[in-house]
Amino acid sequence: MLTRELAIAKFENGELVPDRLTRKNHSEYVGLADSMLEIYRGGVGMTRQSLHSAVERVFKEQVDCPARRIQAFCKLLDDASEFSKGDRRRVVQLRQSVFRAAAKQHPLVVQRDALFESQESEVKRRIAEDHGMDWPQLHDKLFSDLMEYHELKSFRGFEDATALLSRYNVAQTQVVLFDAVRMTVTATGDFKQILKYAKLARLMHRITKRPDHYRFEFDGPASVLQSTHRYGFAMARFLPGLLSCRGWSMVATLRATPFRPPLKFRLDDKCRLTSGMISANEFDSSVEESFSKEWGEQPRDGWRLERETEILHQGQTAFFPDFVFMHQDGTRALLEIVGFWTPEYLAYKTKVLEQFSHQPVLLAIAKPLKDKFSVPMEHPAIYFKDTIKLGSVLEMLESFRDSGDRGSV
């Protein structure tokens, strides 16, 4: 993502509008983007500083292009690159060696005379030769541990100019969300995918079902702290996934600053922003991932494991359990993992689970929450430290079979 310093936005009709390049108003940027991509594709071995200078030259005729826009392109291109960072210990030793050699010749002058005999260019040449290279090469090596002197090793790049420009537009929109403290998404389609992308971004969520749509509310503990924008960053990470979905509209509340009151930022699936789809198969916690891997693909004691394949509804509330277990005799059970949440969110989770008291839900609760989470009496619970033990889960699953509960919806 871009940094806040690279953000470009303006106010229109009382709303904040991020910088966006369009074919209608910025058709020349397709050619400019092609040139930038060629610089990086052919730039292996060049320093970051040289690459950025080359990109700046591409824009020398663009009088209406803000410097931050050029810097933003450089950041996005850098993010799609791999740079060699240099061996800091060796670089420091090289600097010490060169500076000691140069110190013996001080003072250095541009042109020697009767009083000062050490000519700068000649001293540099001799020192470079002693290190087996010419001075420009040695100069770059002297500072290769600094970011601007990192050398490009590879460039995975963008498919084409359009992809780079699309990434720029999304990136500028993401920066706006850095100031978000709350986000509401109304969805008429792809609602399960929206939830998965939100969980991958570590967004706490509340979901309610309306007659014709789902309503997702995202906020969290960091959003109420004026000293951090961490939760806004999570919302920014969520945006590319949301853009890959259909049938949604979003309203974000942006925190007030000393220079402006709180603002609303709106977006929907007709905004023409595009992004590559984030894998929806990733796990949203290491606990889930390790449990799923340890369980494996094959059934255990007749139980087959499925991940997030069911959505439960009760009144206006929707509940997405982490795992679903299906036994060969037809018994069905659900697993919900309770990790680190705020007291308010734990209370909300308790309320939701109470609404689904008729469902066969097994709770796996992190041990630090043992005295903080009020477990609904209808749901059995196991506690885990770092990983969830399969034996404990299988034992509790059998209790659902013994009770004769087939888990009907």
Beta strands, then each sheet from edge to edge (+ up, - down):
strand 1: 9-12
strand 2: 15-18
strand 3: 81-84
strand 4: 151-155
strand 5: 180-187
strand 6: 205-209
strand 7: 214-218
strand 8: 248-254
strand 9: 263-268
strand 10: 303-307
strand 11: 312-314
strand 12: 317-319
strand 13: 323-327
strand 14: 332-338
strand 15: 361-366
strand 16: 381-384
sheet 1: 1+ 2-
sheet 2: 3+ 4-
sheet 3: 6+ 7- 5+ 8- 9+
sheet 4: 10+ 13- 14+ 15+ 16+
sheet 5: 11+ 12-
end
